[in-house]
Amino acid sequence: MTESKNVTIRTLKGEDMPALVEIDKKVLGQERSEYWQMKLELLECKSPIGSLVAERDGKVVGFVLGDASGWEFGISTRVGWIDTIGVDPDYQHSGIARQLIREMVNNLKKVGVGTVYTFVDWRNRDMLKFFDKIGFGRGNMINLEMKIE
């Protein structure tokens, strides 16, 4: 657990779900309680090192979900994945997302991860700019998709 600028970063707990749902609703404009219930159930089967929340004054104001893995997609080393990151709009642009990622990367490094991956919509300039600022760059993998009807 780390603290900085009145923000505490700690491991995500099941009881954090309402806060995640609320942040997600503020960011996307829709409530997805069932989605978050499924997400947290899946996280219970994984290591807690990659899923963190940021608290300010006892209130969850941000989160990052991720995991360490290896050998998927033909990758022959242990890697980390950032699945989802969210910060309450009232607290954005205050360094919370950066703190969450920094703590997650530190945790992943402790278990032998040497590379962290994430996916970003190439049209989302704000997210691309954020990840660029904190040290992410274009990787060697290519995102492929197939539309199904």
N, C-alpha and C positions, 0 to 999 in steps of 0.2 A: 504494500500500500504506500503510495506517495502523496505528498501534499505540496501544493504550490499555488500562490495567489488565491488563497482561501478555497482552493479546489482540492478535493481528496479523490484519488483514483483507487478503486478497489475492485475485487472480483465480483462479477455479476451474480446475483442471487435470484431464485425463483420469484421472490416477493417484489422484485424490481419490475415485473411485467407491466403493471398499470402505468408506470412512468415511461417505459419504452413505447407503449401504445399511444400515450399522450404526445410524446415528442414526435413520433411517426405521424400522428394525425396533424400536428401543427406544421410539419414539413411538407407532407403530401396532400393534406386537405381531405383525407378520408380515414375512417377508423378501420383497422385491420386486426381486431382482437384474435380472431381464429388463426390468422397467419402467425402472430406472435406466440400464441399458445403452442402451435406446431414447432416453431423455431426453438423455443425454450426446451421443449421435450427432446428434440434432437440434440441440443447442447448438453443435456444431462448425461449423454453417452460419451461425450468428448472431454478432453482435458480442460480444466477451467482457466488455463494460463492465457488463452486468447480472447476471453470475453470479459470485458471490464466496463465499469460505469464511472462517470465523474459526478461527484456530489459537491454542491455548494450550499452551505448552511443547512445541511441535512436533506437537501432536495436533489434528486437525480436530474442532472441537466445535460447529460450526454452519455453515449455508449459506443463501444466498438465490439463487434463479434468476429471471431476468427478461430483459427486452429492451426496446429502443426501436423504435417503429414509427410508422406514420401511415397515415391514410386507410382503415383497417379500420373496420367497423361505422359507416360514415358520418362518422367523425371527420376533420375537415379540417386537423388540426394534428399535429405530431410529439408522441407521447405515450410514456410508459413503462408497462411492465406488470410487476407482481410475480406470478410464476407459482407459486413454491413457496418456503417458508421453513421451516427446521427447526433446532432447537437440541437437542443432547444433553440429556436430562432431568437429568443430573448437573450441568449448567451453566446451566439455565434460571433466570430471575429474577435474572440478574447483569448485564443490560444488553447481552448479546451480540447479540440480535436487533435491538435499537435501533441498535447500531453497524453491523451489516450493512446495515440499511435506510438509515441516514445516508450511508454510503459509496456505496451504490447510487444514491441520489438525487443525490449530488454528481457521480457519473459521468454520470448521465443529463442533468443540467443542462448539462454541458460539451458535449453534442451537440445542444442546442437543445430538450430536452424541457421542457415547461411544466406538465404534469399527469401524475401517476402513478396507475394504476388497479390494483385487485386484486379478487378475489372472495373472500368469506368467507361461510360458512354462517351464516345469521342466528340460528341456535340456539346457535352456538359463542360464548358470552359472553366467554370468556377472549380469544379472537382479536379479537372486536369491541372489547373494552376496550383491548387492546394497540394496535390500529390507531388508535383514538380518541386515546389518550395521545400518540402520535407525530405527530398532526396530520391523520389521514385523517378524512373525513366522508362522508356519503351523497352520491353523485354524481348526475348527471343521467340516466345510462343505467339501463335496467331489464333485469334478468336474466330471460330467457324460457326456458322449457323445454318439451319435448314428450316424454312417455313413449311408448316404442315396445315392442311385445311380440313 
